[in-house]
Amino acid sequence: MQRMRCSFRLAALALVCALAVGCSGKGKPTKSNFDKIKNDMSTKEVEELMGPAAQTVDLKAVKDALGGLGGLMGSVPGMDVDKQLIWFEGEIAYQVSIKDDKVTNKVSLKKDEITKDKKGTPSASDKEPPAGGKLTKANADKIKEGMSKAEVEAILGPGKAKADAGKGGVYIWQEDGKSITITFVDDKATVVLKAGF
């Protein structure tokens, strides 16, 4: 009888420990873990909470590829960091900005608002506004990495140069609180950042 009680207690303790570890949310992209991320945390600490990032945008490599113009990217919103780490949980995307291996900013948005396009039928809010502006969700969805500057400008019109180097540079399109920032290297869009859509 005594042995049975001891075995029951050990089994109950093992179950409690297993549930505590299994429900802790460690290493998973959850809102609870995202809320624990603080500025100045290291990349390793963030990944211990969120697990490995689903996407990494290496802005430092883009800056290095642009040579002397890479320094001008710091004046473009969202481009003053070394990398962006992105995780997904259902339709929510969690984005963490890293500079010098430390968190500088974090944001959670709908999955299609981070940097990649969401496939699907456009909603009524995606259609051209009455004024005919070119910076619409429908047009933003057409912009892809790998496009040439001429292809992008055929859709959005000319962008404002933040750093121009012939076939490379950083350009921004802004309208009514929306923006698209594109880094071109060898006349190919290598980083496309969209905000406000």
ZISULJO-V991404 format. One record per helix or strand of 3 or more residues. SS is the DSSP state (hx for helix, st for strand). FROM is the first residue (numbers start at 1). TO is the last residue. If there is no record, write none. Layout:
ss=SS from=FROM to=TO
ss=SS from=FROM to=TO
This chain:
ss=hx from=2 to=22
ss=hx from=31 to=36
ss=hx from=43 to=50
ss=st from=55 to=58
ss=hx from=59 to=65
ss=hx from=67 to=75
ss=st from=83 to=89
ss=st from=92 to=99
ss=st from=102 to=110
ss=hx from=111 to=113
ss=hx from=124 to=126
ss=hx from=137 to=142
ss=hx from=149 to=156
ss=st from=160 to=165
ss=st from=168 to=175
ss=st from=178 to=185
ss=st from=188 to=195
